[in-house]
Amino acid sequence: MNKQENFKQRLIKYMELKGMSRYEDLIVEELKNSLGNKNFEISRDNLGSVIFHKPSKKANAPKVMIAAHMDEVGFIVRNIDKKGQLLLSAVGGIWPATVIGTKATLKTADGREFIGLFGHTSIHIMKSEEMSKAPTIMDLYADFGFKSEEDVLANGVGVGDLVYMSGETIHFADPNLIGGKAMDNRAGVTVLEYIAKNIENLDLDVDLYLVGTVQEEVGTRGAKTSVSLVDPDVAIALDTCASHDTPNTIPGNTSLFKGAALRIFDRGTMMDPKLVNYFQNVAKQNNIPAYKFVAMGGGTDAHELQFSHGGAATLTISLPQRYLHSPIGVCAISDLLAAGDLLTEFIKSFNENDWKEMQYK
Ligand SMILES: [Zn+2]
């Protein structure tokens, strides 16, 4: 299997796992199975983030943390309707218009699953004034075929159970493209695994922490707790970002097929210009496509990573994706590999002197 195909298969594996915020254990298990504990010291913090530590043999090696969030957005049952429909609250930011009419998967507290769909009013029986309005989260419900509230309860389903989007994996004619559920951020998780495999047998000049964080989608909570444990000098968030190459988006320069996107600015983080410069040089030296962009919306784990004790030099490497926070997201494998190769080369080259030069005098 070539590199692109192998990466794609791993990404599909991660996308098809269910891991809403707070419920990321299946992704942790897969990462642990894949990476093992031969080359990494593995630990978890009390919110569930998983830390793969590869110590350096050098005494003053800078601490580098690379974090990819493992959680996905979805819904939680907030109320049960008399006729057996489940009313929902969103876990993370979702525009309800993207999910109505699509397949839903209910996961109960004891792990059982039911298949249904996100319900809506048929156009034939809709009040005319509703037709031009976008549905809100208060309008949204999921239909699993239950007949009544009693029927729901008799099936062991209750308030607080999880309702997942269940977008299927899409194989386009172009083998470089892939679509699937939870692309945000299983794309980043797969890149994290790819980096780990690339460097697992090397002696590094950095003290490396590869971290799968939890609860990013509800407010970068896992980054906050894991960075306080790792306490890095240099911290990098690895996450998907909105791609502007589809109709009707506001203008922006991120796009599929252009390589790794270096996020310079968003509402939560202003990236370290010396670190950005370092990454641009690594990209140039290794012929890896990479470019800078300013995010128009959304934040990343970098928002918390920068607050390492005394502050960390921080950057977000973004993975452009179409259709964020919807049942099916689309990425180009070549962009994900560009980000993975860029981070691999960074880890291989960065050392104590580079860090000294980067520090404020
Ligand atoms: Zn994300």
Boltz pocket constraint, residues with backbone or C-beta under 6 A from the ligand:
constraints:
  - pocket:
      binder: B
      contacts: [[A, 69], [A, 184], [A, 185], [A, 216], [A, 239], [A, 240], [A, 299]]
      max_distance: 6.0
